[in-house]
Amino acid sequence: MKRLLSTRLAGLVLAAGLLASAPALALGLDQAFPEPATGPGNAKGVVVWSHGRSINSEDSQSPTPAYLRALRDDGWDVMRFDRLSRGDTLTDSTKRLVDHAAALKQKGYKQVMLAGQSFGAFLSLMAAEGSHDVDAVLATAPAAYGSFDDFYESWRLNASKLYSLLEDVKRARVMVFYFHGDDFDPGGRGERSREILSKRGLGYAIIDQPAYLTSHWAASTGLFLRRFGNCIRDFANNEKLTGEMVCSPRWGSMPSADLKLPADMADNHAPRIAEVAAPGPTGSGAGPETGKAPNGFRDVWYGFYPNGREVLLGVESAKGDNLTAVYAIGPSIDNKHEAAWSRRKGRVAEDDSFVFEEKGKSTLRFRPRQDGGLAATWVSADGKTSMTAHLKPIDPSVLVKRAAGGKNSAPISAATANGHGNQAEN
């Protein structure tokens, strides 16, 4: 599997062929999103995204990463620098990218920002090395010399060649992301990059192995957009940045205002289950065998799926092994699926997992972890799709503060309280 993934990776090319002078087969600049461009006179600037390079597929057909929506929605025009794999060399493609940057500046764009993934990240940095027309660079998982497994002899060049570029960038501010579990990363690049850029006097941001984001493709996920979209937007807009910009994403640490919840989850007058019954060994908060559970929520866990949707489970009542809980999921990154919640009936299984299986609904399984969290698995009602997440326990009083208009949260409105529906199952 590891080797299969490697063959798909952008930037999987022999080092000897990287600087070849074979003519590239150009596709040129394309609109990254269906919406029409704002134009040089009205846009904050233009972003040109460069995809990676694979040896067995055309990355020019790969989807535009979701995080670029944060810039599009903020008033930037976003374009793609598409190239065919055959003839896509660092030398030739960089020259064309430099020409594109100059042309965009001549058209009147106030800011030209180059963004790229893997091989495309190298192209963006090389263009910034060779042109004064580039105002900013966003490089995610930069790599152009192969992986540890397949090209060990040239693999380290993904570090040494990168450092040379950072030392010679003309004037652009630079933002670079390095991810844990990236087979194309020789390691240690974060600290070295920070050291180089700190001496240059340029604006920069180095995000080294951010939490929850792993693998060479982490920047293409919805989770990346959720956690770093705002920071990328702020970096792009900070034309006068000098020195380091630190990104400290808060999304995912606590439920956001986008997550719909029933009004009674914010009722701070209702007694908690924990106040009337000690939790059982499973942590399910099982109450006395009276058949009547008190109001309030004994346990609440929160987390997010890899697609960037928040998820919350709140155990509402328990009788023996039978559970009633609220399951909530946040909106999708494309806003095609709204936030929603539903009440689910389930049970405590023999392995202490919480299992919710109801006809016509998704199957939910939450397995307790030693850290007090839950390993969550969601399976669609038709059994064809599944997702996993790690949920951490949170204090239910956080939801009360959220409903009261706490910091970075909006009050729970009547519409939110009526969010119950099957959409949370889909």
C-alpha positions in Angstrom: 0.0 0.0 0.0 2.8 2.4 0.9 4.4 1.9 -2.5 1.1 2.2 -4.3 0.6 5.6 -2.7 4.1 6.6 -3.5 3.5 6.1 -7.2 0.6 8.5 -7.1 2.5 11.2 -5.3 3.1 14.6 -6.9 6.8 15.1 -7.3 7.7 11.4 -7.8 10.3 12.0 -10.5 13.9 11.0 -10.9 16.3 13.7 -9.8 18.3 13.3 -13.0 15.3 14.4 -15.1 14.2 17.3 -13.0 16.3 19.9 -14.7 15.9 18.5 -18.2 15.2 21.1 -20.9 12.6 19.2 -22.8 9.8 21.5 -23.8 6.8 21.4 -21.5 3.3 20.8 -22.9 1.5 23.8 -21.6 -2.2 24.0 -20.6 -1.8 27.5 -19.1 -3.8 29.3 -16.5 -7.3 28.2 -15.7 -10.0 29.4 -13.3 -9.8 27.4 -10.1 -13.5 27.7 -9.3 -16.7 28.0 -11.4 -17.4 31.5 -10.2 -16.1 34.2 -12.5 -13.0 36.1 -11.5 -13.4 39.5 -9.9 -10.7 41.1 -12.0 -7.6 43.1 -11.3 -9.4 46.3 -10.5 -11.6 44.8 -7.7 -9.8 41.7 -6.4 -7.4 41.9 -3.4 -4.9 40.0 -5.6 -4.6 36.8 -7.5 -3.5 33.3 -6.3 -1.9 30.9 -8.8 -2.0 27.3 -7.5 0.4 24.7 -9.0 -0.5 21.1 -8.6 2.1 18.3 -8.1 3.6 15.9 -10.7 2.9 12.2 -10.9 4.4 9.6 -13.2 1.3 7.6 -13.9 -1.5 10.3 -13.9 -2.2 13.8 -15.1 -2.3 16.0 -12.0 -3.7 18.8 -14.1 -7.0 17.0 -13.6 -6.7 16.9 -9.8 -9.2 18.9 -7.8 -8.3 22.3 -6.5 -7.6 22.1 -2.7 -10.4 23.2 -0.5 -8.3 25.7 1.5 -8.2 28.1 -1.5 -11.8 28.8 -1.0 -10.8 30.8 2.0 -9.0 33.2 -0.3 -11.6 33.2 -3.0 -14.3 34.0 -0.4 -12.1 36.8 0.9 -11.9 38.6 -2.4 -8.9 37.0 -4.2 -9.1 35.7 -7.7 -7.8 32.1 -7.8 -6.3 30.4 -10.8 -4.5 27.1 -11.6 -1.2 26.6 -13.3 -2.0 23.4 -15.2 0.8 21.4 -16.9 0.9 18.1 -18.6 3.2 15.6 -16.9 5.3 15.0 -20.0 7.9 17.8 -20.2 6.9 19.3 -16.8 10.4 20.1 -15.5 11.4 22.5 -12.8 13.4 24.6 -15.2 10.8 25.0 -18.0 7.7 25.2 -15.8 9.3 27.7 -13.5 10.1 30.0 -16.4 6.5 29.9 -17.6 5.3 30.5 -14.0 7.5 33.6 -13.8 6.1 34.8 -17.1 2.5 34.3 -15.8 3.3 36.3 -12.6 4.7 39.2 -14.7 1.6 39.1 -17.0 -0.8 39.2 -14.0 1.1 42.2 -12.5 0.9 44.0 -15.9 -2.9 43.4 -15.9 -3.1 45.3 -12.7 -3.3 42.8 -9.9 -2.0 44.4 -6.7 -0.7 41.1 -5.3 0.5 37.9 -6.9 0.6 35.0 -4.6 1.9 31.6 -5.8 0.6 28.5 -4.0 1.7 24.9 -4.7 1.6 21.3 -3.5 4.7 19.1 -3.6 6.4 19.6 -7.0 4.1 22.7 -7.4 5.5 24.0 -4.2 9.0 23.8 -5.5 7.9 25.6 -8.7 6.3 28.4 -6.7 9.5 28.9 -4.6 11.7 28.8 -7.7 9.5 31.5 -9.3 9.8 33.6 -6.2 13.6 33.1 -6.4 13.7 34.4 -10.0 11.1 37.2 -10.0 10.3 40.4 -8.2 6.7 40.1 -9.3 5.9 37.4 -6.7 4.6 39.0 -3.5 3.9 35.8 -1.5 4.3 32.0 -1.7 2.3 29.3 0.0 4.1 25.9 -0.2 2.5 22.7 1.1 4.6 19.5 1.5 7.3 20.7 -0.9 9.1 17.8 -2.7 10.6 17.3 -6.2 13.2 14.6 -5.7 11.3 11.4 -4.8 10.4 9.5 -1.7 12.6 7.6 0.8 11.4 4.2 -0.5 11.7 4.8 -4.3 14.5 7.4 -4.7 16.6 7.2 -1.6 19.7 8.6 -3.3 18.0 11.9 -4.3 15.4 12.0 -1.5 17.6 14.3 0.7 17.5 16.9 -2.0 14.0 17.7 -1.0 15.7 19.4 2.0 19.0 20.7 0.7 17.5 22.2 -2.6 14.6 23.7 -0.6 17.0 25.5 1.7 18.8 27.0 -1.2 15.5 28.4 -2.6 14.6 29.9 0.8 17.9 31.6 1.0 17.5 33.2 -2.5 13.8 34.2 -2.6 13.8 37.8 -4.0 11.2 39.6 -1.9 8.1 37.4 -1.4 6.8 36.5 2.1 6.8 32.7 2.5 4.5 30.3 4.2 5.4 26.6 4.3 3.6 23.6 5.7 5.4 20.3 6.6 3.3 17.3 7.6 3.9 14.3 9.9 4.1 11.0 8.0 5.2 12.5 4.7 7.4 10.0 3.0 9.0 12.8 0.9 10.1 14.8 3.9 13.7 14.0 5.0 12.9 15.6 8.4 14.1 18.6 10.3 13.0 21.0 7.6 10.8 23.1 9.8 13.5 24.4 12.1 16.0 24.9 9.4 13.5 26.8 7.2 12.6 29.0 10.2 16.3 29.7 10.8 16.9 30.7 7.2 13.9 33.0 6.8 14.4 34.7 10.2 17.7 36.0 8.8 16.3 37.2 5.6 14.1 39.9 7.0 11.1 38.6 5.0 7.6 37.9 6.3 7.2 34.2 6.9 5.2 31.4 8.6 6.5 27.9 9.2 3.9 25.4 10.2 5.8 22.2 11.1 3.8 18.9 11.5 0.5 20.5 12.8 -1.7 18.3 15.0 -4.3 16.0 13.4 -2.9 16.5 9.8 -0.8 13.7 8.5 0.6 12.4 5.1 1.8 14.2 2.0 -1.7 15.1 1.0 -2.9 16.7 4.2 -3.4 20.1 2.6 -6.1 18.7 0.3 -8.4 17.8 3.2 -11.4 19.6 4.5 -9.8 19.5 7.9 -6.8 21.5 6.7 -9.3 24.2 5.5 -11.1 24.3 8.8 -7.9 24.5 10.9 -5.7 26.8 8.7 -8.0 28.6 6.3 -8.2 31.7 8.4 -4.5 31.8 9.0 -3.7 31.4 5.3 -6.2 34.3 4.6 -4.5 36.5 7.2 -1.1 35.7 5.8 -2.1 36.5 2.3 -3.6 39.9 3.4 -0.7 41.0 5.5 1.3 42.8 2.8 3.5 44.5 5.3 4.4 41.4 7.3 8.0 41.3 8.5 9.3 38.5 10.7 7.4 35.4 11.7 3.6 35.0 11.7 2.5 32.3 14.1 -0.6 30.2 13.3 -2.4 28.8 16.4 -5.7 27.4 15.0 -8.5 27.2 17.6 -11.0 25.4 15.4 -11.6 21.9 16.7 -10.6 22.6 20.3 -14.2 23.3 21.4 -17.6 23.2 19.6 -18.0 26.1 17.2 -21.1 28.3 16.7 -21.7 26.4 13.5 -22.6 23.2 15.4 -26.3 22.9 15.9 -27.4 21.5 19.3 -30.8 21.0 21.1 -31.6 23.8 23.5 -31.7 21.5 26.5 -28.0 20.8 26.1 -27.4 24.3 27.3 -29.7 24.1 30.3 -27.6 24.9 33.2 -30.5 24.4 35.7 -31.0 20.8 34.9 -29.1 18.3 37.2 -26.4 16.3 35.6 -26.6 12.5 35.7 -23.2 12.5 37.5 -24.8 14.4 40.4 -27.3 11.6 41.2 -25.4 8.5 40.1 -21.8 7.5 40.0 -20.6 6.6 36.5 -20.3 2.9 35.8 -17.1 1.2 34.8 -17.8 2.0 31.1 -18.1 5.7 31.7 -21.7 5.6 30.4 -23.1 7.4 33.4 -25.6 4.6 34.1 -28.1 5.8 36.6 -30.1 3.9 39.2 -32.4 1.1 38.1 -35.5 3.3 38.5 -36.2 3.5 34.8 -36.2 7.3 35.0 -33.1 9.2 34.1 -32.6 12.8 35.3 -32.4 15.7 32.9 -29.0 17.0 31.7 -26.0 15.4 30.2 -23.7 13.1 32.0 -20.9 12.9 29.4 -20.1 14.9 26.3 -17.4 14.2 23.7 -16.3 16.4 20.8 -14.1 16.0 17.8 -14.1 16.2 14.0 -14.0 14.0 11.0 -11.2 14.1 8.4 -13.5 15.9 6.0 -13.7 18.9 8.3 -17.1 18.3 9.9 -17.4 18.7 13.6 -19.0 15.8 15.6 -20.4 15.7 19.1 -21.9 13.0 21.3 -23.8 13.8 24.5 -25.1 10.9 26.6 -28.5 12.1 27.8 -29.8 9.2 29.8 -28.9 5.6 30.7 -30.7 2.7 32.1 -28.6 -0.4 32.5 -27.0 -0.9 29.1 -29.5 1.2 27.2 -28.5 4.7 26.2 -30.2 7.8 24.8 -27.8 10.3 23.3 -27.6 13.4 21.1 -25.5 13.0 18.0 -24.6 16.3 16.2 -22.5 17.0 13.1 -21.3 20.3 11.8 -21.8 21.7 8.2 -19.7 20.4 5.3 -17.0 22.7 4.0 -18.9 23.3 0.8 -22.1 24.2 2.7 -24.0 21.6 0.7 -24.9 19.8 4.0 -26.0 21.9 6.9 -25.3 21.2 10.5 -27.9 18.9 12.2 -28.5 16.8 15.2 -30.6 13.8 16.1 -31.4 11.8 19.2 -30.2 8.2 19.1 -31.1 5.2 21.1 -28.3 2.7 21.7 -26.6 0.3 24.0 -23.4 -0.5 25.8 -21.8 -3.4 24.1 -19.7 -6.1 25.8 -16.5 -4.4 24.9 -17.8 -1.2 26.6 -18.4 0.5 23.3 -21.5 2.7 22.8 -23.4 1.3 19.8 -26.3 3.0 18.0 -28.0 0.9 15.4 -31.4 1.9 14.2 -33.2 1.0 10.9 -32.7 3.5 8.2 -30.1 5.4 10.1 -26.3 5.5 10.1 -24.5 3.1 12.5 -22.5 4.8 15.2 -19.9 3.1 17.4 -17.8 4.8 20.1 -15.1 2.8 21.7 -13.6 4.2 25.0 -9.9 5.1 24.9 -7.5 5.1 27.7 -7.1 8.9 27.5 -10.8 9.3 28.3 -11.8 10.0 24.7 -13.7 7.9 22.2 -12.7 6.3 19.0 -15.7 7.1 16.8 -16.8 5.2 13.7 -19.6 6.3 11.5 -21.1 4.0 8.8 -23.7 5.3 6.4 -27.2 3.7 6.4 -26.4 1.8 3.2 -23.1 0.6 4.6 -21.1 2.0 1.7 -19.3 4.9 3.4 -17.6 5.2 6.7 -15.5 7.8 8.7 -13.5 7.7 11.9 -12.7 10.3 14.4 -11.1 10.8 17.9 -13.5 12.5 20.3 -12.2 14.0 23.5 -14.3 14.6 26.6 -15.4 18.1 27.3 -17.2 19.7 30.2 -20.9 20.1 29.5 -20.8 23.5 31.1 -18.9 24.6 27.9 -22.2 24.2 26.1 -23.9 26.5 28.5 -21.3 29.2 28.0 -21.7 28.7 24.2 -25.4 29.2 24.4 -24.9 32.3 26.5 -22.8 33.9 23.8 -19.4 32.9 25.0 -16.3 33.9 23.2 -16.1 32.9 19.6 -19.6 31.3 19.8 -23.1 32.4 18.9 -26.2 31.9 21.0 -28.2 28.8 20.3 -31.2 30.1 18.4 -34.7 28.7 18.0 -33.7 27.5 14.5 -30.8 25.7 16.0 -33.0 24.1 18.6 -35.2 22.8 15.8 -32.3 21.3 14.0 -33.4 17.7 14.7 -33.6 15.7 11.6 -32.2 12.8 9.5 -29.6 15.1 7.9 -27.4 14.3 10.8 -27.5 10.7 9.7 -26.3 11.4 6.1 
